[in-house]
Each structure stands twice: as C-alpha cells, then as structure tokens.
Amino acid sequence: MIKSELVQHIAEQNPHLYQRDVENIVNAILDEVTEALMRGDRVELRGFGAFSVKNRPARIGRNPRTGQKVEVDEKFVPFFKTGKEMRLRLNDGVDHGDE
C-alpha cells in the first residue's frame, strides 16, 4: 500500500471527511514523525510500534566492483520496532496477501 492508497482508504472509511483533509492529516503526521526523528526523539505509537534513529559508526568498507577499501562515513538510519499488539495481530492468521 502506498500513501495515496492509505489516504483513499481512510477517506472511504470516514465519509464525513474530505479526501484532501485526510491527505493533509496524513502528511502532517508523517512530517511530525520525521521532525521528531531529526531531533533525535523516539516516536512511540502504542500497539503499533516505535520509530527511532540508530547511529551507524564510520567504518572501512570495500568497493564490490574493484575490491578497493573505502572509508564509509558515520550515518544515522531510521529504525522501526513493531509493537506487541501489532505482532500478535500479524501472527493471528491475518491474510498477508501477496507481498
């Protein structure tokens, strides 16, 4: 499912809301999660999961084409850990469809 499909699905389930309003709400939520992660905050949505940022330290890597050693800079990567309720629901026979 992509963001536009999510917006459409939520709008269909909430006919009292305009689709553009649902899109604005979804964008606002995603923007706030992104801003929080950029500040180094952890974002926890109970039952769903938690977003955080993990640090990958600098290291010496290898260019797969040439085999030459290269220096890989430190970087920060987003990390998501599923919540207990979501894990239980996913493992209770829910149809996962084609992935």
Secondary structure as GFF3:
##gff-version 3
##sequence-region A 1 99
A	DSSP	alpha_helix	3	13	.	.	.	ID=ss1
A	DSSP	alpha_helix	19	38	.	.	.	ID=ss2
A	DSSP	beta_strand	43	45	.	.	.	ID=ss3
A	DSSP	beta_strand	49	56	.	.	.	ID=ss4
A	DSSP	beta_strand	59	62	.	.	.	ID=ss5
A	DSSP	beta_strand	69	72	.	.	.	ID=ss6
A	DSSP	beta_strand	75	82	.	.	.	ID=ss7
A	DSSP	alpha_helix	84	90	.	.	.	ID=ss8
###
